[in-house]
Amino acid sequence: MQLDSRIYVAGHRGLVGSAILRQLQGSGYFNVITRSHKELDLERQQDVEDFFYMQRPEYVFLAAARVGGIWANQTYPAEFIYSNLSVEVNVVHAAFRYGVKKLLFLGSSCIYPKLAPQPIKEEYLLSAPLEPTNEAYAMAKIAGLKMCRYYNEQYGTNFISVMPTNLFGPNDNYHPENCHVLPALICKFHDARVMGKTDVTLWGTGEPRREFLYVDDLADAVVFLMNHYDYSDVGEVINIGAGKDISIKELAELVKRNVGFEGRIIWDTSKPDGTPRKLLDVSKLNRMGWHAKTGLQEGIRRTYDCYCRELGLDKGLE
């Protein structure tokens, strides 16, 4: 990409899209195109076609998606598969029709089998059943990366797909029912501390292990890939992660300390754990020269600071 290239960031208000936007602007790209959902509904094919016809972006970061945690995925599976499939189909096809030089599709590590060998290599895709609690979302993401692959094979496009691990950071979703595990922990512990509670109840056993990547590191990785690697180099998919995991119990204790909550944690074992372990093999990306920079504790500290600023909250810590 050149500094004056026409770059479209789809989903620029979300966790991932806003980080990509910050990365691009911080690197000197000055011709970045964005549209809010009110300005452009990516689920409406004609609207997407009209947008690409008028704007003619040269590069596209497809970060727009309907996302959520276990509860949201189990409660709204039809909305998750419909919304994500619609966005992917409309944007990828329009990118082909209007001559986009390169598109980068953001997937998710939930595309991999529930009981995949660890760490998870890219070739484990579709090798065994998915985790049932987020199957609808995973199926939509798999369809998106396969669409990119098939357009490349049939039409010679240059669409690459990346699979990030669990992400967190500024501009995350803190909805009490729809958010992911790390922002949910921040909300629960902050509210408990402010209200003077003596305990916090969390779902599951706390035994599953997860990998977490600070979202600004992801943004750095995708801009790196967009600038230096093509589909012929990357292949069908490439993992992006930190290369380290942590148990949910350990994560909860880490967030608890950062937020300053001094009560106890109660684990509700009647609730589902989800996938037992999910650690990505990032050796492929590391060999290309990219490595995560932000440690988990530092990332949590920055995220909690942003959470308080975004919601106008007082940290109330000495």
N, C-alpha and C positions, 0 to 999 in steps of 0.2 A: 504494500500500500504506500502511496505517496501522501505527503501531508495534506495535499489538496484533493485527494480522492473522495468521491461521494460514497460515504459509509452509512448504511442504515443499521441502527441498533433496534431490533424488535423487542419490546418489553423493557424499555429503558427505565421504567419506574420501579421495577422489581429488584430483588436482592442482587441477582446476577447482572441484569441489564444495566443497573445504575453503576455497578462496579466497572463494567466494561466502558461505560461512558466516561467515568472518572479517569480510567487508564488512557483512553484515547485523547481526551482533552489535555491531560497532564503531559502527554507525549508530543503535543503540538499539532494534532489533527484538528483542522478547523472547518471541515465541511461535513460534519456529522449530522445525519437526518434522524429525527425522532418524531413519534406521534403517540399521543396518549390514546387510551382505549376509546375515549369519547370522540377523538378526532378520526380514528381509524379502527374499526372492528375487524380484527384479523380472522374472525370466524365467517365473515361475509366475503365470498369469493369475488364478486364484482367490485367491491370496494378495494380489495387487495390488488386486483388487476388494474384498476384505475390509478391507484397510488404508484405502482411500478411503472406504468405507462408514462405518467407525468414526471416522476422524480428520477427515474433511470439510475438507481444506485449501482455502483460498481462492486461493492463489497457488502455482504449482509452477515450480521451476527444474529442468529435466531435464538433469542433467549426468552421469548414470550411463551408462557405456559401456565396452566392451572396446576398448582402444587398444594400439598398439605401433608399432615402427619397421618398416623394410623387411623385415627377416628374419622378424619375427613375422607380418606380413601375408602374406608369401609362403608361410610354413610352415603357417599355420592359417586359411586363407581361409574354410573352412566354419564354424569356430567364430566367426570375426569377423562373418560375415553373419547367422548364426543368433542369436547372443547379442544383437547390437545391434537386429536387427529385433524380437525378442521383447520387449525392454525398451520400445522405442518404441511398439509396438502396444498393449501392456498399459497403459502409463502414460497415453498420449494418450487412449485409449478410456475409461479409468476417469475421467480428468479431465473428459471430456464427460459421462459418465453421472452424476457426482456434483457437477456444477455449479461446477467451478473457474472463478473469474472471469478468470484469465489464466494461461497457461502459456508459459514461455520454453524453447524447444528449442535445445540446443547442438549445432551441426553441426561441420563441419570444412572447411577450405579445399581439402581433397583432393577435394571434390565437383566441382570445376571441371575442364575438359578439360586433358589433359597439355600441350598446346601452345596454351593460351589466350593471346590478346593480353594484353600487360602494360601497366599494372597491370590486374588482373582485376576486371571489373565484375560486379555481381550478375546482369545479364541474359545473361552468357556461359554460365550453367548449361545443360548438356545440348546445347551447340552443336557438340560434337566429342567424339572418344573420350577416355576416362579414362586415367590413368596405370595400366598393368597391375599394377604391384607392390602397389598398395593398392586395387584395384578392388572387392573384396568389401566392405571397410569403407566405401568411398565410396558404393556402391550402397545400403547400409543407411541411411546418413545422408541420401541423396537421398530414399529412401522415407519417412523420418521427417519431413522438411520438407514433402514433398508431402502426407503424411497430415494435417499441421497445416493446410495450405492447404485441402484438401478438406473437412475438418470445419468450418472457418470458413465455407466457401461453402455447405455443405449445412445446417449446424446453427446458424450464427451465433455460433460460439465466438470467443474472442479468444486464439488461440494464435500466438505469433510465433517465428520461427526466425532465429538468428544464426549467422554463419559466421566463427569466429575463425581467425586465422592461427596459425602455430606458437607454442605456449605453453611457458613454462618458469617455474620458481620453486619456492617451498617445497612440500614434500610431493610432489615429482615421483617418477616411477618410475625407479629406477636399476638395474633388472635387466639384466645384461650382454647378454642376447639380445633382450629385449622393449622396451627403452627407446628414446626418440627421440634425435635427433642431439645436442642440447645436453647433456642429462644424460649421454649416452654419452661425450662428450668430457670432461666433468668427471671421470667415473669413470676413464677411461683415463689421463688426465694425472696425476691424484692418485695412482693406483696405481703408475704408472711412476716418479714422483718419490720415493715412499716406498720403493720397491724398488730405487732407484738405476739404473734402466734408462737406456740412452743413446738409445733411439729408441722411437717409437710408430707403429704401422701403422694407417692409417685407410682406410675403403672409398672407392672411386671416384677421380675426378680432382681433386675439390675445387673444380671450376669452377661447379657449380650455385649459384644464388643463392636465398636464403631470407629471409623476413621473420620476426622474432621479437617477441613481445609478452610482457611480464612479467605473470604470471597475476593479480596483484592489480589491475592496470590493467583486465584483462578483467572481473573481478568488479565493479569500479566501473562499467564500461560496461553490463553486463547489469542491474544494479540501476537505473541511470539510465534504461534503456529500459523496464524493467518499470514504473517510476513515471511516466514521461512520454509513452510512445508506445504506440499500439495497432496491431493488424494493418492497419487502414485507413490508418495513417500509414507503416508500415514496408514493407508489401507482402509478397511471398512470402519474401524473405530479405534480411538486411542484413549486410554485412561488418563485422568488427571487427579492427583491426590498428594497427600503428604508422605505416604509410605509407612505410617505408624498408626496403630489403633489404641483404644482405651476402653475399659468396661464402662457401662452406663453408671454403675455405682461410683467408680473413680471420677467420672465426669461430673456427677452430681456433687460430690464432695468438693471438686475444684471450683465449680460455679458457686456453690454455697459459700466458700471462703471469699471469693472475689466480691460477692454481693454483700457479705457481712452478716448473713443469717446464722444464729448460734443455736437454733433448736435441733431437733432430731428428724431423721428421715424415716418414714414408714413406707414399706414396699407392699403394694396391693397385688399379690400374686394371682388374684383371680383375673387380672387383666393380661392381654397378650404381650409377649415379648417381641414378636416379629422375628426376623432372620437372626439366627444365633451369632453369626459373625459376618462382618463385611469389610474386608480390607482389600484395596485394589493393588494389583501389581503395576507399579509405575516405572518399571525399568526401561520400557520402550521410550517414554518421554524423557527420562533421565539421560539415556544415551544420546538423545538429540541435543542435550545441553541445558535442559530446564530442571530446576529443583525448587521446591517450596521454601519460602524465606521466613514466614511468620510462625513462631511457636504457638502451641495451643493456649498456654496461659496468657501470653501477651495478646493473642487474638481475642480471648474472652474478656480481658480487661478493656481493650478498645471497644468491643461490642457493647459491654455494659455502659461505658461512658456514652456511647452513641445512643443507646436505648434511653438513658435518662435525658439526654439533650433533645432527642426527637419527640419524646412525650412530655417534655417540660417537667420532669420529675426531679426531686431533690434526692441525691444519693444518701445524704444524711450520715455520711461516714466521717469519722475523725481523721 
